[in-house]
Amino acid sequence: MTMEAHTDRRIRRTRQAIKEAFVALVLEKGYELVTILDVTERADYNRGTFYNHFMGKEELLREIHDEFLRGFAEALLLPYEGMERVEATNIYPSSLQLFEHVEKHKDEFMALLSIDKRLGLELVDVLRESMRTDMHIEMEKSDPPIDYEIMLSYRMSAAVGVIMYWAETSFKYSAHYMAEQLLMQVNGRMDYIEFIRHQP
């Protein structure tokens, strides 16, 4: 291993330790109460080392936030690299990738969500933008025709809604189970709605 490669690995290791310490502290005490000193003590580095990598906790938060969203967007396309099309019934791999990304980074996800509840809306935007620029859903013909943008909003919001529910349950189900359930919900058709009437 070259000296440069060793240095790069050490830098990545240091930055990751600082991020992990920060996320753990946010989950324990909340973002506003976390100080740089808290982070450096938890990560076992000094303040100088922290400032060698980040200007402050706002920059640290922004990097964690951006990395999470970037990975989320990449997860959607990863299974289909090199493919021109896929049947709608075969999109399980991308659904699974989304849930696995959240599962792998669930501490970051919960920390980010505790700081800004709009994270769910950002996830919808990330998915919708990816669906606009990287792929196109071909719907069955209907009369009147389905509005494409409304359909995207509906489907992406549904996917994120399921992810948010999963977080509310403290991730008690596996990523595989959640991906299967999402596809069943999206592809399933309602039979009827029964009203539950309460007697006065």
C-alpha positions in Angstrom: 0.0 0.0 0.0 1.4 3.4 -0.9 1.8 6.2 1.6 -1.0 8.2 -0.2 -3.4 5.3 0.0 -2.6 4.8 3.7 -3.3 8.5 4.3 -6.6 8.4 2.4 -7.7 5.4 4.4 -6.8 7.1 7.6 -8.7 10.2 6.6 -11.8 8.2 5.7 -11.6 6.3 9.0 -11.3 9.5 11.0 -14.2 11.2 9.2 -16.3 8.1 9.6 -15.6 7.9 13.4 -16.6 11.6 13.8 -19.8 11.0 11.8 -20.7 8.0 13.9 -20.1 9.8 17.1 -22.2 12.7 16.0 -25.1 10.6 14.9 -25.1 8.6 18.2 -25.1 11.8 20.2 -27.9 13.4 18.1 -30.0 10.3 18.8 -29.1 10.4 22.5 -29.6 14.1 23.3 -30.8 16.0 20.3 -29.0 18.1 17.7 -29.1 21.4 19.5 -27.5 20.0 22.6 -24.6 18.3 20.8 -21.3 20.2 21.0 -18.1 19.8 19.1 -16.4 18.8 22.4 -19.1 16.0 22.8 -18.3 14.7 19.4 -14.5 14.7 19.8 -14.7 13.0 23.2 -17.0 10.3 21.9 -14.9 9.8 18.8 -11.7 9.9 20.8 -10.1 12.8 18.8 -9.2 16.3 19.8 -10.9 19.5 18.6 -8.1 20.2 16.2 -8.7 16.9 14.4 -12.4 17.7 14.1 -11.7 21.1 12.5 -9.2 19.6 10.1 -12.1 17.8 8.6 -15.2 19.9 9.3 -15.8 23.6 9.8 -18.5 22.9 12.4 -21.4 20.6 13.2 -23.6 22.3 10.5 -21.1 21.1 7.8 -20.9 17.7 9.4 -24.7 17.4 9.4 -24.9 18.6 5.7 -22.4 15.9 4.6 -24.2 13.1 6.4 -27.5 14.4 4.9 -26.2 14.6 1.4 -24.5 11.2 1.5 -27.7 9.6 2.7 -29.8 11.1 -0.1 -27.2 10.4 -2.7 -27.0 6.7 -1.7 -30.8 6.5 -1.6 -31.0 7.8 -5.2 -28.3 5.4 -6.4 -30.0 2.5 -4.8 -33.0 2.9 -7.1 -31.0 2.4 -10.2 -28.3 0.0 -9.0 -30.0 -3.3 -9.9 -30.7 -2.3 -13.5 -27.2 -1.2 -14.7 -26.8 -1.9 -18.4 -30.5 -2.8 -18.9 -32.8 -1.0 -21.3 -36.1 -2.0 -19.7 -37.6 -4.1 -17.0 -41.2 -5.4 -16.6 -43.2 -3.7 -13.9 -43.6 -7.0 -12.1 -39.8 -7.4 -11.8 -39.0 -4.2 -9.9 -38.5 -6.0 -6.6 -34.6 -5.5 -6.7 -34.8 -1.7 -6.7 -37.4 -1.7 -3.9 -35.2 -4.0 -1.9 -32.2 -1.8 -2.5 -34.1 1.3 -1.1 -35.1 -0.5 2.0 -31.6 -2.0 2.5 -30.0 1.4 2.1 -32.3 2.8 4.9 -31.7 -0.3 7.0 -27.9 0.0 6.7 -28.0 3.7 7.5 -30.9 3.6 9.9 -29.1 5.6 12.7 -28.2 8.4 10.2 -31.8 8.3 8.9 -33.4 8.6 12.4 -30.9 11.3 13.4 -31.6 13.3 10.3 -35.4 12.8 10.7 -35.2 14.0 14.3 -33.5 17.2 13.1 -35.8 17.9 10.2 -39.2 16.2 9.6 -39.1 17.3 6.0 -36.6 14.5 5.3 -39.6 12.4 4.0 -40.4 15.1 1.5 -36.8 15.2 0.4 -36.9 11.4 -0.2 -40.0 11.8 -2.4 -38.3 14.5 -4.4 -35.1 12.4 -4.8 -37.1 9.4 -6.1 -39.3 11.6 -8.3 -36.4 13.4 -9.9 -34.6 10.1 -10.6 -37.8 8.7 -12.2 -37.9 11.8 -14.4 -34.3 11.8 -15.5 -33.1 8.2 -15.4 -36.2 6.1 -16.4 -39.7 6.3 -17.6 -42.7 4.3 -16.4 -44.9 3.1 -19.3 -48.5 2.8 -18.0 -51.3 0.7 -19.5 -53.5 2.8 -21.9 -56.5 4.3 -20.1 -59.3 6.7 -21.0 -58.9 9.4 -19.7 -55.1 9.0 -19.7 -53.2 8.9 -16.5 -51.3 12.1 -15.7 -47.7 11.1 -15.5 -46.6 13.7 -12.9 -49.5 12.9 -10.6 -48.8 9.2 -11.0 -45.1 9.7 -10.1 -46.0 11.8 -7.0 -48.5 9.1 -5.9 -46.1 6.2 -6.3 -43.1 7.9 -4.9 -45.1 9.2 -1.9 -46.4 5.7 -1.3 -42.9 4.2 -1.3 -41.7 6.8 1.2 -44.8 6.5 3.3 -44.0 2.8 3.7 -40.4 3.7 4.7 -41.7 6.2 7.3 -44.1 3.6 8.7 -41.1 1.2 9.0 -39.2 3.8 10.9 -42.2 4.3 13.2 -42.1 0.6 14.1 -38.3 0.9 14.9 -37.6 -1.3 11.8 -39.2 -4.4 13.3 -39.5 -6.0 9.8 -36.7 -7.0 7.5 -35.9 -5.0 4.4 -37.0 -8.0 2.3 -40.4 -8.1 3.9 -40.9 -4.4 3.5 -39.9 -4.5 -0.2 -42.4 -7.3 -0.8 -45.2 -5.5 1.0 -44.5 -2.3 -0.9 -44.9 -4.1 -4.3 -48.1 -5.8 -3.1 -49.5 -2.5 -2.1 -48.6 -0.7 -5.3 -49.7 -3.6 -7.6 -52.7 -4.7 -5.6 -56.2 -3.5 -6.3 -58.7 -2.7 -3.6 -61.8 -4.9 -3.5 -64.1 -2.7 -1.4 -64.2 -0.5 1.6 -66.3 -1.5 4.6 -67.4 1.2 7.0 -67.1 0.5 10.7 -70.1 2.2 12.3 -70.1 2.8 16.0 -73.3 2.6 17.9 -74.2 5.8 19.8 
